[in-house]
Amino acid sequence: MKQTLKRTETMTSRRSFLGKSLAVGAGAVGLGLLGHGLPATASAASTGDPTDGDIAILQFLAAAEIIESDLWQQYNELGGIQDAEVPGGTGNPIYARAITKLDLDMSQYIHDNTEDEFSHWFFLNAYLKSKGAAEVNLDKFRTLPSSKATGAQQIGRLTNLMQLTVDTSWWTRYRSRTKNPDLGDTFAPAVPGLLKGQFPAIPRSDADLHPHNHIQAIANTAGFHFATIEQGGSSLYPSLAQRVTDPEVLRILLSIGPTETSHFQTWHDKAGNAPALTDPTNGLQFPDLNKPPFGGQDFQTNLIMPEPTVFLNGSLPAVSIIRPTETQGAAMGAVKALTADGLFIGQSKEFFDVITELAAAADRAQRDV
């Protein structure tokens, strides 16, 4: 039987980071923290009453979207379009020019991806509020330094884009016709060097704007990181949707998730245009992805739609799918992937405790039938 929403001990223990308002740059969005239980006008029998598990999933996704908004805002400040839709920053012409080597429309795409992530964050928290549940506020953890390069705001950040270890195995995963990570298969990275160190995806200061191959390597790193982040979202939403009970919450996940996939396909396409080069400052190599060990029909750089592959079991025909979509441990897997990426280098133990508990609560959610 479906449980009505109530504050559990687990939810109460998260009060330290489920806050009263959300800060964006210098502004604030007034989304108040509500009290215990459902509002007086709601009842367990009314339509659209999430279970405790549904709320835990929504809270974890809200945290994930806040984290995404933070990293995308940094990219937009330096390489995207700065306007009233995505405020903050003044742009960095040299970095932006290097980004356009991947596509002439990169600044628009970065802007739109940033706006989308903020909209997801605001919507999920507003929905939680409408159901009498606590919103997620990570403002106390905005302590990491900004880039010192021209164009960046000097404000506290949640994420670190200057020491990334980027997993580009999605490149081979989505081209495989015989393997699926849900079945335990592993995949080679497209850019092995990005797994062998900590590299900036934005200029750390104006000193990073030269020489040419150095700033281009930074832009290339960003291009692959864009897709790495968004393929994670492509998997996360369908993975957690399998644990949702309330039809309205399911509708939310099934509506937001495909936009993450749209982002991923865009960045998948652009990453393939990253110029082959070696960074003269650190030896990081970007290979020509149209040559061995890649290249050929399954690895041509404009092949950006998922190849059909094995799904559920080998007795069924191959099918074009998002992968992975295994629901067991999906939220914790997302946290581990973001951590391995280097996004949280410099964050406090309390921050890791918070996002780990959010993920654990989401993974404990069970679909009531």
C-alpha positions as CSV (number, residue, x, y, z in Angstrom):
1,M,0.0,0.0,0.0
2,K,1.2,3.5,-0.8
3,Q,2.5,5.4,2.2
4,T,1.7,9.0,2.8
5,L,4.5,11.5,3.0
6,K,5.8,12.0,6.5
7,R,9.1,13.1,8.1
8,T,11.1,10.1,9.0
9,E,14.2,10.0,11.2
10,T,16.3,9.8,8.1
11,M,14.7,12.9,6.7
12,T,15.1,14.7,10.0
13,S,18.8,13.9,10.1
14,R,19.3,15.8,6.8
15,R,17.8,19.1,8.1
16,S,21.3,20.6,8.3
17,F,21.4,20.8,4.5
18,L,17.7,21.0,3.6
19,G,17.5,24.7,3.8
20,K,15.2,27.8,3.5
21,S,16.5,29.5,0.4
22,L,18.5,28.9,-2.7
23,A,21.3,31.3,-3.8
24,V,22.2,31.9,-7.4
25,G,25.3,34.1,-7.7
26,A,24.5,37.2,-5.7
27,G,20.7,36.7,-5.9
28,A,18.4,34.5,-4.0
29,V,15.3,32.5,-4.9
30,G,12.8,32.4,-2.0
31,L,11.7,28.8,-1.7
32,G,10.9,28.2,1.9
33,L,11.5,25.1,4.0
34,L,8.2,23.8,5.1
35,G,7.4,22.0,8.3
36,H,6.5,18.4,9.2
37,G,4.1,16.3,7.2
38,L,1.7,17.2,4.5
39,P,-0.2,20.5,4.2
40,A,-3.6,20.5,5.8
41,T,-5.3,20.5,2.4
42,A,-3.7,17.3,1.3
43,S,-4.5,13.7,2.3
44,A,-3.1,10.3,1.7
45,A,-6.0,9.5,-0.7
46,S,-5.4,12.6,-2.9
47,T,-3.9,12.4,-6.3
48,G,-0.1,12.9,-6.5
49,D,1.0,12.0,-3.0
50,P,4.6,10.9,-3.2
51,T,5.9,8.2,-0.8
52,D,8.9,8.8,1.5
53,G,10.9,6.9,-1.1
54,D,9.7,9.2,-3.9
55,I,10.7,12.2,-1.9
56,A,14.1,10.8,-1.2
57,I,14.6,10.2,-4.9
58,L,13.5,13.8,-5.7
59,Q,15.8,15.2,-3.1
60,F,18.8,13.4,-4.4
61,L,18.0,14.5,-8.0
62,A,17.6,18.1,-6.7
63,A,21.1,17.8,-5.2
64,A,22.4,16.4,-8.4
65,E,20.9,19.3,-10.4
66,I,22.3,21.9,-8.0
67,I,25.8,20.3,-8.5
68,E,25.3,20.3,-12.3
69,S,24.1,23.9,-12.3
70,D,27.2,24.9,-10.4
71,L,29.6,23.3,-12.9
72,W,27.7,24.5,-15.9
73,Q,27.5,28.0,-14.6
74,Q,31.4,28.0,-14.5
75,Y,31.6,26.8,-18.1
76,N,29.1,29.4,-19.2
77,E,30.8,32.3,-17.5
78,L,33.9,31.7,-19.6
79,G,32.7,30.0,-22.7
80,G,29.0,30.5,-23.0
81,I,26.6,33.4,-23.6
82,Q,26.1,35.7,-20.6
83,D,22.6,37.2,-20.5
84,A,19.6,37.6,-18.2
85,E,18.7,33.9,-18.6
86,V,22.0,32.7,-17.3
87,P,23.6,35.6,-15.3
88,G,27.1,35.8,-14.1
89,G,30.5,36.1,-15.7
90,T,31.7,38.2,-18.6
91,G,33.2,35.6,-20.9
92,N,36.8,34.8,-21.9
93,P,37.4,35.3,-25.6
94,I,40.5,33.1,-25.9
95,Y,38.8,30.1,-24.1
96,A,35.6,30.7,-26.0
97,R,37.5,30.7,-29.3
98,A,39.2,27.4,-28.4
99,I,35.8,25.9,-27.5
100,T,34.5,26.8,-31.0
101,K,37.0,24.5,-32.5
102,L,34.6,21.8,-31.5
103,D,31.6,23.6,-33.0
104,L,30.8,27.2,-33.9
105,D,27.6,27.1,-31.9
106,M,29.3,25.9,-28.7
107,S,28.6,29.1,-26.7
108,Q,24.9,28.8,-27.4
109,Y,24.8,25.1,-26.5
110,I,26.7,25.8,-23.2
111,H,24.3,28.6,-22.4
112,D,21.2,26.4,-23.0
113,N,22.6,23.4,-21.1
114,T,23.2,25.7,-18.2
115,E,19.7,27.2,-18.3
116,D,18.2,23.7,-18.4
117,E,20.1,22.5,-15.3
118,F,19.0,25.6,-13.3
119,S,15.4,24.9,-14.4
120,H,15.6,21.3,-13.2
121,W,16.9,22.5,-9.9
122,F,14.3,25.1,-9.4
123,F,11.4,22.9,-10.5
124,L,12.4,19.9,-8.3
125,N,12.8,22.1,-5.2
126,A,9.5,23.9,-5.9
127,Y,7.8,20.6,-6.4
128,L,9.2,19.3,-3.1
129,K,7.9,22.4,-1.4
130,S,4.4,21.9,-2.9
131,K,4.3,18.5,-1.3
132,G,5.3,19.7,2.1
133,A,8.8,18.2,1.8
134,A,12.1,19.8,2.5
135,E,14.0,21.4,-0.3
136,V,17.7,20.8,-0.9
137,N,20.1,23.6,-0.1
138,L,23.9,23.1,-0.6
139,D,24.8,26.7,-0.2
140,K,27.0,26.1,2.9
141,F,29.3,24.0,0.7
142,R,30.0,26.8,-1.8
143,T,33.5,27.1,-0.6
144,L,35.7,26.1,-3.5
145,P,37.6,28.8,-5.4
146,S,36.7,30.2,-8.8
147,S,38.9,30.4,-11.8
148,K,41.1,33.5,-11.7
149,A,40.9,33.8,-15.5
150,T,39.3,36.9,-17.0
151,G,35.5,36.5,-17.2
152,A,34.9,34.3,-14.1
153,Q,32.9,35.5,-11.1
154,Q,34.9,35.4,-7.9
155,I,32.3,33.5,-5.8
156,G,32.4,30.2,-3.9
157,R,31.8,27.1,-5.9
158,L,30.5,23.6,-5.2
159,T,32.5,21.9,-7.9
160,N,36.1,22.0,-9.0
161,L,36.7,22.1,-12.8
162,M,40.4,22.6,-12.6
163,Q,41.6,19.1,-11.5
164,L,39.4,16.7,-13.5
165,T,40.0,13.0,-14.2
166,V,37.6,12.4,-17.1
167,D,36.2,8.9,-17.9
168,T,35.6,8.9,-21.7
169,S,34.5,5.2,-21.8
170,W,31.0,6.3,-22.9
171,W,32.5,6.8,-26.3
172,T,33.1,3.1,-26.8
173,R,30.1,2.0,-24.7
174,Y,27.6,3.6,-26.9
175,R,29.2,2.2,-30.0
176,S,29.4,-1.4,-28.8
177,R,26.9,-3.9,-30.4
178,T,27.8,-6.8,-28.1
179,K,28.4,-5.3,-24.6
180,N,26.3,-3.6,-22.0
181,P,27.6,-2.2,-18.6
182,D,24.4,-3.6,-17.0
183,L,25.8,-7.1,-17.8
184,G,29.2,-6.3,-16.2
185,D,31.0,-5.4,-19.4
186,T,33.8,-2.7,-19.4
187,F,34.9,-0.3,-22.1
188,A,38.1,1.4,-23.2
189,P,38.3,5.2,-22.9
190,A,38.4,7.3,-26.0
191,V,41.1,9.6,-24.5
192,P,43.2,7.4,-22.1
193,G,45.3,10.3,-21.0
194,L,42.3,12.0,-19.3
195,L,42.2,9.1,-16.8
196,K,45.9,9.4,-15.9
197,G,46.0,12.8,-14.1
198,Q,44.1,15.9,-13.0
199,F,43.5,18.3,-15.8
200,P,41.8,21.7,-16.1
201,A,38.6,22.0,-18.2
202,I,38.6,25.8,-17.7
203,P,41.6,28.1,-17.5
204,R,42.8,28.4,-14.0
205,S,44.1,31.9,-14.6
206,D,45.1,34.0,-17.7
207,A,48.4,32.2,-17.6
208,D,46.5,29.1,-19.0
209,L,45.4,31.0,-22.1
210,H,48.8,30.3,-23.8
211,P,50.4,28.5,-25.6
212,H,47.8,27.6,-28.2
213,N,47.9,23.8,-27.7
214,H,47.5,24.2,-24.0
215,I,44.3,26.3,-24.0
216,Q,43.0,24.0,-26.8
217,A,43.7,21.0,-24.7
218,I,41.7,22.6,-21.9
219,A,38.8,23.3,-24.3
220,N,39.1,19.6,-25.5
221,T,38.9,18.4,-21.9
222,A,35.8,20.5,-21.4
223,G,34.2,19.1,-24.5
224,F,34.7,15.5,-23.4
225,H,33.7,16.4,-19.8
226,F,30.4,17.9,-21.1
227,A,29.4,14.5,-22.5
228,T,30.7,12.6,-19.5
229,I,28.4,14.6,-17.2
230,E,25.3,14.4,-19.3
231,Q,25.6,10.7,-20.1
232,G,25.5,10.2,-16.3
233,G,22.1,12.0,-16.2
234,S,20.9,10.1,-19.1
235,S,21.3,6.9,-17.1
236,L,20.4,8.3,-13.7
237,Y,16.8,9.3,-14.4
238,P,15.6,6.0,-15.9
239,S,17.5,4.0,-13.3
240,L,15.7,5.8,-10.4
241,A,12.3,5.9,-12.2
242,Q,12.1,2.2,-11.6
243,R,11.9,2.8,-7.9
244,V,9.2,5.5,-8.0
245,T,5.7,4.8,-6.8
246,D,3.6,7.9,-7.4
247,P,2.6,8.4,-11.1
248,E,3.2,12.2,-10.9
249,V,6.7,11.7,-9.7
250,L,7.3,9.1,-12.4
251,R,6.1,11.6,-14.9
252,I,8.6,14.1,-13.6
253,L,11.5,11.7,-14.0
254,L,10.3,10.6,-17.4
255,S,10.0,14.2,-18.5
256,I,13.4,15.5,-17.2
257,G,15.5,12.5,-18.0
258,P,15.1,12.7,-21.8
259,T,16.5,16.3,-21.8
260,E,19.7,15.0,-20.2
261,T,19.9,12.5,-23.1
262,S,19.4,15.4,-25.5
263,H,22.3,17.1,-23.9
264,F,24.5,14.0,-24.1
265,Q,23.8,13.5,-27.8
266,T,24.8,17.1,-28.5
267,W,28.0,16.8,-26.6
268,H,28.8,13.4,-28.0
269,D,28.7,14.9,-31.4
270,K,30.9,17.9,-30.5
271,A,33.5,15.9,-28.7
272,G,34.3,14.1,-31.9
273,N,35.5,17.4,-33.3
274,A,38.2,17.9,-30.7
275,P,41.5,18.5,-32.5
276,A,44.2,15.9,-32.1
277,L,47.1,17.4,-30.2
278,T,49.5,17.1,-27.3
279,D,49.4,19.7,-24.5
280,P,53.0,21.0,-24.3
281,T,52.7,21.7,-20.5
282,N,51.7,18.3,-19.3
283,G,51.9,15.8,-22.1
284,L,48.1,15.1,-22.3
285,Q,47.3,13.6,-25.7
286,F,44.1,13.9,-27.6
287,P,44.1,11.2,-30.3
288,D,42.6,11.4,-33.8
289,L,39.4,9.4,-33.2
290,N,39.0,8.6,-36.9
291,K,42.2,6.5,-36.8
292,P,43.1,3.1,-35.1
293,P,42.4,1.8,-32.6
294,F,39.2,3.7,-33.3
295,G,37.9,4.7,-36.8
296,G,35.9,2.4,-39.1
297,Q,32.1,2.0,-39.3
298,D,31.4,1.7,-35.6
299,F,33.8,4.5,-34.4
300,Q,33.4,7.3,-37.0
301,T,33.1,10.5,-35.1
302,N,29.7,11.4,-36.5
303,L,28.2,8.2,-35.2
304,I,26.4,9.7,-32.2
305,M,23.2,7.6,-32.0
306,P,23.4,4.6,-29.6
307,E,24.2,1.4,-31.5
308,P,21.8,-1.6,-30.8
309,T,23.3,-3.9,-28.1
310,V,22.3,-6.7,-25.8
311,F,19.7,-5.9,-23.2
312,L,18.3,-7.9,-20.2
313,N,19.7,-11.1,-21.6
314,G,21.5,-12.6,-24.6
315,S,18.4,-14.4,-25.9
316,L,16.7,-11.2,-26.9
317,P,17.6,-9.3,-30.0
318,A,19.9,-6.3,-29.8
319,V,18.2,-3.0,-29.2
320,S,19.2,0.7,-29.2
321,I,19.0,1.8,-25.5
322,I,20.4,4.1,-22.8
323,R,23.0,2.2,-20.8
324,P,23.4,1.6,-18.0
325,T,19.8,1.6,-16.5
326,E,20.4,-0.9,-13.7
327,T,18.5,0.5,-10.7
328,Q,20.4,-1.2,-7.9
329,G,22.8,1.3,-6.3
330,A,22.1,3.9,-9.1
331,A,22.3,7.0,-6.9
332,M,25.4,5.9,-5.1
333,G,27.0,5.0,-8.4
334,A,26.3,8.6,-9.6
335,V,28.0,10.0,-6.5
336,K,31.0,7.7,-6.9
337,A,31.3,8.7,-10.6
338,L,31.2,12.4,-9.8
339,T,33.8,12.0,-7.1
340,A,36.1,10.0,-9.3
341,D,35.8,12.8,-11.9
342,G,37.5,15.1,-9.5
343,L,34.6,17.5,-9.3
344,F,34.7,17.5,-5.5
345,I,38.4,17.9,-4.9
346,G,38.7,20.3,-2.0
347,Q,35.2,19.7,-0.5
348,S,34.7,19.0,3.2
349,K,33.9,15.6,4.8
350,E,30.5,17.0,5.7
351,F,29.7,17.6,2.1
352,F,30.6,14.0,1.2
353,D,28.5,12.8,4.2
354,V,25.5,14.8,2.9
355,I,25.6,13.7,-0.7
356,T,26.3,10.1,0.4
357,E,23.3,10.1,2.7
358,L,21.1,11.6,0.0
359,A,22.2,8.9,-2.4
360,A,21.7,6.1,0.2
361,A,18.2,7.3,0.9
362,A,17.3,7.4,-2.8
363,D,18.7,3.9,-3.3
364,R,16.6,2.6,-0.4
365,A,13.4,3.7,-2.1
366,Q,11.2,0.9,-3.2
367,R,8.3,1.0,-5.6
368,D,5.0,0.2,-3.9
369,V,2.7,-1.9,-6.0
